[in-house]
Amino acid sequence: MIVKKKVPQSLTDIQQSIDPTILSNPWDNVYWFARMLINTDKYGGVASDAKGIEKLTLELQTLYKGREKFSDTKSFVGVAVELISSSFLNRWKNTNKIGQVNKLIEDIGSELKSVKEVLVFIIACDKIVLPISRALNHIPSDDRVFGEAIVTSFLKTKGPIALPDIINLWDDDLPPFIGPIITSRFRVFL
C-alpha cells in the first residue's frame, strides 16, 4: 500500500509546517544586518567604509569576549548599540548621509535585544560585509583601463594567436569600446 504525504497547497500550509524555532531563528538576521549595512538608498551604504566596519567589528568582538562582566543582557546590548552608534555617527556626521545613518542606527538598535543578536551582527560584519566591501574596493572604476590591461596581457603573452581568445572574451565580457583598443594593439604584431 502506498501512503501519500499531504502536499502543502498554499504558502500558509508551508509556513505552518515549518518548525517555529526555525522561523524565529536569530541567525536569519545575518542576512538582514548585512543588507542594512550595504543598502545605499535607505541607510547610506555605510559598508563602503571597509576600515570603519573593520574597526567597529573589532570593537564589538572585544566587547563580546567580555560579555560575562555585564550584570544583565540589557546593559551589554546597550553598550553594543552605543558602540555602533558612535562609530557610524563619528564617521558620517559631516556628510549628507547623516539622516540615513541615523535611521540605520535606530533600526539596528531596535533589532538588537540579546547577546546572541549582537553576535549575529558581529558575524554579519565580519563574514559578509567586510569581505564584500574589501572586494568592491579592488574592482577597477575605469572599464577602459581594465579592458586595455586584459587585451595587452593577452597579446604580450600569446602574440597574434591570442586574437581569437580576445574576440571571444570581448563578445562575452568586455565593454564595447574595447574593439578599437584590440585593433590598435594588434597592429603591433602585424
C-alpha positions in Angstrom: 0.0 0.0 0.0 1.4 3.4 -1.0 1.0 6.2 1.6 0.8 9.6 0.1 2.1 12.5 2.1 -0.1 15.6 2.4 1.4 18.1 0.0 1.1 21.7 1.2 -1.3 23.6 -1.0 -0.6 27.2 -0.1 2.1 29.4 1.5 0.1 29.3 4.7 0.3 25.5 4.8 4.0 25.6 4.2 4.6 28.2 6.9 2.5 26.2 9.4 4.5 23.1 8.6 7.8 24.8 9.5 9.2 24.4 13.0 8.6 27.8 14.8 12.1 27.8 16.1 13.4 28.0 12.5 11.1 30.9 11.7 12.3 32.8 14.8 15.9 31.9 14.5 18.2 35.0 15.2 20.8 33.7 12.7 18.3 34.7 10.0 19.3 38.3 10.9 22.8 37.8 9.5 21.3 38.5 6.0 19.2 41.4 7.2 22.0 43.1 9.1 24.4 42.7 6.1 21.7 44.1 3.8 21.1 47.1 6.1 24.8 48.0 6.1 25.1 47.6 2.3 21.8 49.4 1.5 22.6 52.8 -0.1 19.1 54.1 -0.6 17.7 53.7 2.9 20.8 53.6 5.1 23.5 55.4 3.2 25.7 52.3 2.3 27.9 52.6 5.4 29.6 49.3 4.3 31.5 51.2 1.7 33.8 52.3 4.6 35.7 49.0 5.0 38.1 50.4 7.5 35.2 51.8 9.6 33.4 48.5 9.5 36.6 46.6 10.4 37.2 48.9 13.4 33.6 48.5 14.6 33.8 44.7 14.2 37.0 44.5 16.3 35.4 46.7 19.0 32.3 44.6 19.1 34.3 41.4 19.2 36.3 42.7 22.2 33.0 43.7 23.9 31.6 40.2 23.1 34.6 38.5 24.6 34.0 40.4 27.9 30.2 39.8 28.0 30.3 37.9 31.3 31.3 41.1 33.0 27.9 42.6 32.4 25.3 42.2 35.1 22.5 41.8 32.5 21.7 41.4 28.8 20.2 44.9 28.6 23.4 46.7 29.7 25.5 44.6 27.3 23.2 45.3 24.4 23.1 49.0 25.3 26.9 49.2 25.2 26.9 47.4 21.8 24.3 49.7 20.4 26.3 52.7 21.7 29.5 51.4 20.1 27.6 51.0 16.7 26.0 54.4 17.1 29.2 56.3 17.9 31.2 54.5 15.2 28.7 55.5 12.5 28.0 59.0 13.8 31.7 59.9 14.1 32.3 58.6 10.6 29.3 60.1 8.8 28.4 63.2 10.9 29.6 65.8 8.4 28.2 64.1 5.3 24.8 64.3 3.5 24.3 60.6 4.6 23.7 61.5 8.3 19.9 61.2 8.1 20.2 57.8 6.6 22.8 56.8 9.1 20.6 57.9 12.0 17.8 55.7 10.5 20.3 52.8 10.3 21.3 53.2 13.9 17.7 53.4 15.0 16.8 50.2 13.1 19.8 48.2 14.2 19.1 49.3 17.8 15.6 48.0 17.6 16.8 44.6 16.3 19.5 44.0 18.9 17.8 42.7 22.0 20.0 39.8 23.1 23.7 38.8 23.3 23.1 36.3 20.5 21.7 39.0 18.3 24.8 41.1 18.9 26.9 38.1 17.9 24.8 37.8 14.8 25.5 41.4 13.9 29.3 40.8 14.5 29.2 37.8 12.2 27.3 39.8 9.5 30.0 42.5 9.6 33.0 40.1 9.8 32.0 37.3 7.5 29.7 39.1 4.9 30.1 42.8 4.8 33.8 43.2 5.3 34.8 40.7 2.5 32.3 42.3 0.1 33.5 45.8 0.9 37.1 44.8 0.5 36.4 43.1 -2.8 34.5 46.1 -4.1 37.4 48.3 -3.3 39.6 46.3 -5.7 37.2 46.5 -8.7 38.6 49.0 -11.2 36.4 52.0 -11.6 37.6 52.6 -15.2 36.4 49.9 -17.6 38.7 51.2 -20.3 41.9 50.8 -18.2 40.7 47.3 -17.1 40.0 46.2 -20.7 43.3 47.6 -22.0 45.2 45.7 -19.4 43.5 42.4 -20.3 44.0 42.9 -24.0 47.6 43.9 -23.6 48.4 41.0 -21.4 46.9 38.5 -23.8 48.8 40.0 -26.8 52.1 40.2 -24.9 51.7 36.6 -23.7 50.4 34.9 -26.8 51.1 37.3 -29.6 48.8 37.2 -32.7 47.4 33.8 -31.8 45.6 35.5 -28.9 43.2 37.4 -31.2 40.5 34.7 -31.2 40.6 34.4 -27.4 40.4 38.2 -27.1 37.5 38.4 -29.6 35.6 35.7 -27.7 36.3 37.5 -24.4 35.2 40.7 -26.0 32.0 39.2 -27.3 31.1 37.7 -23.9 32.5 40.0 -21.2 34.4 43.1 -22.2 32.8 46.5 -22.8 32.1 47.5 -26.4 34.7 50.2 -26.7 37.5 47.6 -26.4 37.2 46.8 -30.1 39.3 49.8 -31.2 41.8 49.0 -28.4 42.2 45.4 -29.7 42.7 46.7 -33.3 45.4 49.2 -32.2 47.3 46.8 -30.0 47.1 44.0 -32.7 48.8 46.2 -35.3 52.0 45.9 -33.3 52.1 42.1 -34.2 51.3 42.5 -37.9 
